[in-house]
Amino acid sequence: MVAKASAFPSGIKALADYVHSKGLKLGIYSDAGSRTCSQTMPGSLGHEEQDAKTFASWVEFNRVDYLKYDNCDNPGTSPKERYPIMSKALLNSGRKIFFSLCEWGQEDPATWAPSIGNSWRTTGDISDDWDSMTSRADENDKWASYAGPGVWNDPDMLEVGNGGMTTEEYRSHFSIWALVKAPLLIGCDLQSMDSTTLELLSNKEVIAVNQDRLGVQGKKVKSDGNLQVWAGPLSANKVAVVLWNRGSSRATVTASWSDIGLKSTTVADARDLWMHSTQSSINGQISADIDSHACKMYVLTPQ
């Protein structure tokens, strides 16, 4: 495998050095088939060891980078047979490369991929619309117990900023993906994102939930029709909570302490991660009036 000269005239190593100089990581894309999903570029099937060493040669020494490994143009054999070959090749490459499996959740990779990769797609491809985003969240949710530090469920990239959803829908999208510890892969054009998109994607308090060292995937803990509570534990005995109104009109969403794993006698401070404000000494439950397709996201700190 070689770099396409017209796209990368200075080569991939030079590109990697430039990307790393900006404090970013470099992602490489390949496929567990003979061609990638573009149908114009070669895949890595049968050349795993060779390609893994090539990927490793393109990155700086001791830098963690990323391989997304897709599933197009495959010969019909099980991903359980094809993906471990690349996993072993990456381990033998001499570089630490994050291995992201993408077989679209077809063979329930959460049940077998943790031993060979760092993340795995639990769903088909996401689209930039409300129904697609919410369905991916629901499909991903059932695999929550399989995720943990170093092994993550992936409901596909973020669509924030691509224009197909409202600001509040994108806020919900980013909040849920952060809560469920999904890889936060920006899917819009970085060069043309507007200030609203940048504000959503750069919320350090929301990102901190995603990156919490406990590494427990949050999940849907309560559903009253379209009014939902998603929650998960954080380090230092904190709890992250998303109150989500998936209905068509403004409504009140409530999370009782019993819904989110707190004792009924717990008194907690509630940090609103989007308003950047704190409610002190909350007892028993937390509620909010929420617009259609919007959410509120909190971190609760027991006193």
NORFENFEN-V454437 format. One record per residue. N is the residue number from 1. SS is DSSP state (helix for helix, strand for strand, loop for the rest). Layout:
n-><N;N>
ss-><SS;SS>
This chain:
n-><1;2;3;4;5;6;7;8;9;10;11;12;13;14;15;16;17;18;19;20;21;22;23;24;25;26;27;28;29;30;31;32;33;34;35;36;37;38;39;40;41;42;43;44;45;46;47;48;49;50;51;52;53;54;55;56;57;58;59;60;61;62;63;64;65;66;67;68;69;70;71;72;73;74;75;76;77;78;79;80;81;82;83;84;85;86;87;88;89;90;91;92;93;94;95;96;97;98;99;100;101;102;103;104;105;106;107;108;109;110;111;112;113;114;115;116;117;118;119;120;121;122;123;124;125;126;127;128;129;130;131;132;133;134;135;136;137;138;139;140;141;142;143;144;145;146;147;148;149;150;151;152;153;154;155;156;157;158;159;160;161;162;163;164;165;166;167;168;169;170;171;172;173;174;175;176;177;178;179;180;181;182;183;184;185;186;187;188;189;190;191;192;193;194;195;196;197;198;199;200;201;202;203;204;205;206;207;208;209;210;211;212;213;214;215;216;217;218;219;220;221;222;223;224;225;226;227;228;229;230;231;232;233;234;235;236;237;238;239;240;241;242;243;244;245;246;247;248;249;250;251;252;253;254;255;256;257;258;259;260;261;262;263;264;265;266;267;268;269;270;271;272;273;274;275;276;277;278;279;280;281;282;283;284;285;286;287;288;289;290;291;292;293;294;295;296;297;298;299;300;301;302;303>
ss-><loop;loop;loop;loop;loop;loop;loop;loop;loop;loop;loop;helix;helix;helix;helix;helix;helix;helix;helix;helix;helix;loop;loop;loop;loop;loop;strand;strand;strand;strand;strand;loop;loop;loop;strand;loop;loop;loop;loop;loop;loop;strand;loop;loop;loop;loop;loop;helix;helix;helix;helix;helix;helix;helix;helix;helix;helix;loop;loop;loop;loop;loop;loop;loop;strand;strand;strand;strand;strand;strand;loop;loop;loop;loop;loop;loop;loop;loop;helix;helix;helix;helix;helix;helix;helix;helix;helix;helix;helix;helix;helix;loop;loop;loop;loop;loop;strand;strand;strand;strand;strand;loop;loop;loop;loop;loop;loop;loop;helix;helix;helix;loop;helix;helix;helix;loop;loop;loop;strand;strand;strand;loop;loop;loop;loop;loop;loop;loop;loop;helix;helix;helix;helix;helix;helix;helix;helix;helix;helix;helix;helix;loop;loop;helix;helix;helix;loop;strand;loop;loop;strand;strand;strand;strand;loop;loop;loop;strand;loop;loop;loop;loop;loop;loop;loop;loop;helix;helix;helix;helix;helix;helix;helix;helix;helix;helix;helix;helix;helix;loop;loop;loop;loop;loop;loop;strand;loop;loop;loop;loop;loop;loop;loop;loop;helix;helix;helix;helix;helix;helix;helix;loop;loop;helix;helix;helix;helix;helix;helix;helix;loop;loop;loop;loop;loop;loop;loop;loop;strand;strand;strand;strand;strand;strand;loop;loop;strand;strand;strand;strand;strand;strand;strand;loop;helix;helix;helix;loop;strand;strand;strand;strand;strand;strand;strand;loop;loop;loop;loop;loop;strand;strand;strand;strand;strand;strand;helix;helix;helix;loop;loop;loop;loop;loop;loop;loop;strand;strand;strand;strand;strand;strand;loop;loop;loop;loop;strand;strand;strand;strand;strand;strand;strand;loop;strand;strand;strand;strand;strand;strand;loop;loop;loop;loop;strand;strand;strand;strand;strand;strand;strand;strand;loop>
